[in-house]
Amino acid sequence: MTKRFALVLGASGEIGQSICRNLAEAGWSMYLHYASNRASVETLITELNASYPEQEFIVIQADMSNPDCIEKITDSVFTLQSVVFAQGHSLYKALEDTSIEDIRLLFQVHVEHPMALLGNLNRKLRKQTSSSVVFVGSIWGDTGASYEVAYSAAKGAQHAFVKAYAKEVALQRIRVNVVAPGFIDTKMNAYIEEEARQLIMEEIPAGILGSTQNIADAVVFLTSEKASYITGQIIRVNGGWYI
């Protein structure tokens, strides 16, 4: 059986790790990218190698804020059928306290370098009879958040790119979608105080916070042939918080 390879950007993060576990369970071999947390990825690969010895798991280190990441990742990837962008960071600041460097970094990591990377990887993806690209976006890319204006803008640009790119590559049998999480209980959201969390939960119709597994389930679905007629979509995983 021919191996299917997925490239997961941000495999060291909590959402990235959940995605990798789900993809491995679905039979995917993977390129696991990380920027600085090598220990996290090595622990994950040890786990995946033990559980799925017939599949391949390859580590790629590259800083997505550095333009060199584009060629570095491209040169490390051979056969490829799916790309998942789960890398990135948020920024909680009033706009008047946000520097041009803050804004530039967000757009480099979430928009500019992923776009350029996909430009390089496109020819590898179109060699397949069917392939997919999935971005982990954000609820704030749809509706925006005060004190996360720059982050919301970057995620909004990411969502817009996906819609346009999906049209460009549809005839090449490449599907491009976004999974847009709502409030997911991760370390990235640890700065939110308990009182604020309770207020947020009261706004979520489902009455609970999301998990990384919720996001991973949606991502893996979009990489599967069950999603063969879905492209250019923003799949909101938010418990009804924003519809």
C-alpha positions, 0 to 999 in steps of 0.5 A, spaced: 500 500 500 502 506 498 504 511 503 500 517 504 504 523 507 501 529 510 506 535 512 503 538 519 506 545 521 506 546 528 506 539 530 509 541 537 503 545 539 497 542 543 492 542 537 498 540 532 499 534 537 492 532 537 492 533 529 498 528 528 495 523 533 489 523 529 492 523 522 496 517 524 490 513 526 487 514 520 493 511 516 498 517 514 505 518 514 507 525 516 513 530 516 512 533 523 514 541 523 516 545 529 520 551 530 523 551 537 520 545 541 524 539 539 523 535 545 515 535 544 516 533 537 521 527 539 516 525 544 510 525 539 514 521 534 517 516 539 509 515 541 507 514 533 513 510 531 511 505 537 504 505 535 504 505 527 511 502 525 508 501 518 508 509 517 514 514 517 514 520 521 520 525 519 522 531 523 522 538 520 525 544 524 524 551 521 522 558 524 516 560 520 518 567 522 524 567 518 523 567 510 528 561 510 523 557 512 520 556 505 526 553 502 528 549 508 521 546 508 520 545 501 527 541 500 525 537 506 518 534 503 518 529 497 511 526 496 506 530 499 498 529 499 496 534 505 498 540 508 496 542 515 497 549 518 497 549 525 503 553 527 502 560 530 501 565 536 496 569 538 497 576 541 493 580 546 494 587 546 490 594 545 492 596 538 495 602 541 500 598 544 501 593 538 508 595 535 509 594 527 514 588 529 508 585 533 504 586 526 509 584 522 511 577 525 503 575 526 502 576 518 509 573 517 507 566 521 500 566 519 499 569 512 506 571 508 510 565 509 504 559 509 502 563 502 509 562 499 510 555 502 504 553 498 506 556 492 512 552 492 509 545 494 503 546 489 506 542 484 507 536 489 500 536 491 497 536 484 501 530 482 496 526 487 489 524 484 486 528 490 490 532 495 488 537 501 490 543 505 487 545 511 489 551 516 487 552 523 484 559 523 480 562 528 473 565 530 476 572 530 478 571 523 470 571 522 468 576 527 474 580 530 476 581 538 477 587 541 485 587 544 486 582 539 486 586 533 492 584 529 491 577 531 484 578 528 486 581 522 492 576 520 487 570 521 482 574 517 487 575 511 488 567 512 481 566 511 480 570 505 487 567 502 484 560 503 477 562 499 481 565 493 486 559 493 481 554 493 478 557 487 485 557 483 487 550 485 480 546 484 481 543 477 488 541 480 484 536 485 487 540 491 482 542 496 483 548 501 479 549 507 479 552 514 477 549 521 476 555 525 476 554 533 472 558 538 475 557 545 479 551 546 482 549 552 489 550 551 495 553 554 495 559 549 488 561 553 491 560 560 492 568 561 484 568 561 482 568 568 477 564 571 471 569 572 472 571 564 472 563 562 465 563 566 463 569 562 465 566 555 462 559 557 455 563 558 455 565 551 457 559 548 450 555 547 453 548 548 455 550 555 462 547 554 469 549 552 472 546 546 478 541 546 484 540 541 480 533 539 474 537 537 479 541 532 483 534 530 477 531 528 475 536 523 482 537 520 482 529 519 475 529 516 477 535 511 484 531 509 479 525 508 476 523 501 469 524 505 470 531 504 472 530 497 467 535 495 468 541 500 473 546 498 474 554 500 470 553 506 470 556 513 468 550 518 467 553 525 468 549 531 465 553 536 459 550 540 455 555 537 459 561 539 459 564 533 454 562 527 
